[in-house]
Amino acid sequence: MSIKQKLAVGSIAPALAATVLAVSPNVAHAYVPGPACDGPTCVGQSPYITNRNGVACADDATTVKNSVVTTPGSHWTVELRWSAYCQANWVKFVSGPANISYASYYVETADKQTEPGTVAGYSTMVNGEETARVCVYDEGASDATWSCSAYF
């Protein structure tokens, strides 16, 4: 092979290598999907929505300290749930003396975004970047009033 041919091959090889590297996936860094939603994009979504790896916002949920609310007479109890993974809140039904359809409950952010609780025992989510509270109402009590937590 002549010097001219060696120089030609030598100049093509780096260009070819650069092209291969540019189109080849970087196997040293595996793709890790984020949450299915995040903060404002979680509004109205179920806390059980999952990303493509099956991880749900509810998977890392914790009860916000001092957020548990019980109606007068200890009839219905709800709590504020928080997902750090999704940056979202929702209300979870904890207990009651009868069918859950006799209670009304919701989660509310400080800017008045509300999501009602459901017969499934939880609400859809609100933006966790806002402070939030939970409220519950005993539908069966003649003197019922809404009982709410503070905003957290």
C-alpha positions as CSV (number, residue, x, y, z in Angstrom):
1,M,0.0,0.0,0.0
2,S,1.4,3.4,-1.0
3,I,1.8,6.3,1.3
4,K,-1.0,8.0,-0.6
5,Q,-3.3,5.1,0.0
6,K,-2.4,4.9,3.7
7,L,-3.2,8.6,4.1
8,A,-6.5,8.2,2.4
9,V,-7.5,5.2,4.6
10,G,-6.1,7.0,7.7
11,S,-8.3,10.0,7.1
12,I,-11.5,7.9,6.4
13,A,-11.1,5.7,9.5
14,P,-11.6,8.5,12.1
15,A,-14.5,9.9,10.2
16,L,-16.1,6.5,10.0
17,A,-15.5,5.9,13.7
18,A,-17.1,9.3,14.6
19,T,-20.1,8.4,12.5
20,V,-20.5,5.1,14.2
21,L,-20.2,6.7,17.7
22,A,-22.7,9.4,16.8
23,V,-25.4,6.9,15.8
24,S,-24.7,4.2,18.4
25,P,-26.6,4.4,21.7
26,N,-24.5,5.1,24.8
27,V,-24.7,1.7,26.6
28,A,-22.9,3.1,29.7
29,H,-26.1,5.1,30.6
30,A,-29.3,3.1,30.8
31,Y,-32.6,5.1,30.4
32,V,-34.4,5.5,33.6
33,P,-37.9,6.9,33.0
34,G,-39.2,9.6,35.3
35,P,-42.6,9.7,36.9
36,A,-45.7,9.5,34.7
37,C,-46.5,13.0,35.8
38,D,-44.9,15.8,37.8
39,G,-46.5,18.5,39.9
40,P,-48.9,20.5,37.7
41,T,-49.1,17.7,35.1
42,C,-50.5,15.4,37.8
43,V,-53.7,17.4,38.3
44,G,-56.7,15.2,37.8
45,Q,-54.6,12.0,37.4
46,S,-54.9,8.9,39.5
47,P,-52.2,8.4,42.1
48,Y,-51.9,4.9,40.7
49,I,-50.9,6.1,37.2
50,T,-47.6,4.4,36.3
51,N,-44.6,5.2,34.1
52,R,-43.5,2.7,31.5
53,N,-41.6,0.7,34.2
54,G,-44.7,0.3,36.3
55,V,-43.8,2.8,39.0
56,A,-46.8,4.7,40.4
57,C,-47.0,8.0,42.3
58,A,-48.6,6.1,45.1
59,D,-45.6,3.8,45.5
60,D,-43.6,6.3,47.5
61,A,-46.6,8.0,49.1
62,T,-46.5,9.1,52.7
63,T,-49.1,10.6,55.0
64,V,-48.4,14.3,55.6
65,K,-47.8,14.7,59.4
66,N,-50.8,16.1,61.3
67,S,-53.0,16.0,58.2
68,V,-55.4,13.3,59.4
69,V,-59.0,14.7,59.7
70,T,-61.9,13.0,61.5
71,T,-65.5,14.3,61.5
72,P,-67.1,15.0,64.8
73,G,-68.0,11.8,66.6
74,S,-65.1,10.0,64.9
75,H,-67.2,8.8,62.1
76,W,-65.1,9.4,58.9
77,T,-61.3,9.8,58.7
78,V,-59.2,11.0,55.7
79,E,-55.6,11.9,55.3
80,L,-53.4,14.0,53.0
81,R,-51.0,11.8,50.9
82,W,-47.8,13.1,49.3
83,S,-45.6,11.7,46.6
84,A,-42.1,13.1,46.4
85,Y,-41.5,11.1,43.2
86,C,-44.4,12.9,41.4
87,Q,-44.6,16.1,43.5
88,A,-48.3,15.6,44.0
89,N,-50.9,15.3,46.8
90,W,-54.3,13.6,47.1
91,V,-56.8,12.6,49.8
92,K,-57.1,9.1,51.0
93,F,-60.1,7.7,52.8
94,V,-58.9,5.9,56.0
95,S,-62.0,4.7,57.9
96,G,-65.7,5.1,58.5
97,P,-68.6,3.3,60.2
98,A,-70.5,2.4,57.0
99,N,-70.5,2.6,53.3
100,I,-68.1,5.2,52.0
101,S,-70.9,6.8,49.9
102,Y,-72.1,8.4,53.2
103,A,-69.1,10.6,53.3
104,S,-67.9,13.4,51.1
105,Y,-64.2,14.3,51.0
106,Y,-61.8,16.2,48.9
107,V,-58.3,17.6,48.6
108,E,-57.7,21.3,47.9
109,T,-54.7,23.4,47.1
110,A,-54.2,26.9,48.5
111,D,-55.2,28.3,45.1
112,K,-58.5,26.5,45.4
113,Q,-57.9,23.6,42.9
114,T,-60.0,20.7,44.3
115,E,-60.3,17.1,43.5
116,P,-63.1,15.1,45.1
117,G,-62.7,11.8,46.8
118,T,-64.3,8.7,45.1
119,V,-65.9,5.5,46.2
120,A,-62.5,3.9,45.4
121,G,-61.1,5.5,48.6
122,Y,-59.0,8.2,47.1
123,S,-59.1,11.3,45.0
124,T,-57.2,12.2,41.9
125,M,-54.1,14.3,42.4
126,V,-53.4,18.0,42.8
127,N,-50.2,19.9,42.2
128,G,-47.9,19.2,45.1
129,E,-46.0,22.4,44.4
130,E,-48.9,24.2,46.1
131,T,-49.8,23.7,49.8
132,A,-52.8,21.5,50.2
133,R,-55.4,20.3,52.8
134,V,-58.0,17.6,53.0
135,C,-61.7,18.0,54.1
136,V,-64.4,15.5,55.0
137,Y,-68.1,15.7,55.6
138,D,-70.5,13.2,57.3
139,E,-73.5,12.9,54.9
140,G,-75.5,11.1,57.6
141,A,-75.1,13.6,60.4
142,S,-78.0,16.0,60.9
143,D,-75.6,18.7,62.2
144,A,-72.7,17.9,59.8
145,T,-70.1,20.5,58.9
146,W,-67.0,20.2,56.8
147,S,-63.9,19.2,58.9
148,C,-60.6,20.2,57.3
149,S,-56.9,20.0,58.0
150,A,-54.6,22.9,57.9
151,Y,-52.7,23.6,54.6
152,F,-49.4,21.7,54.4
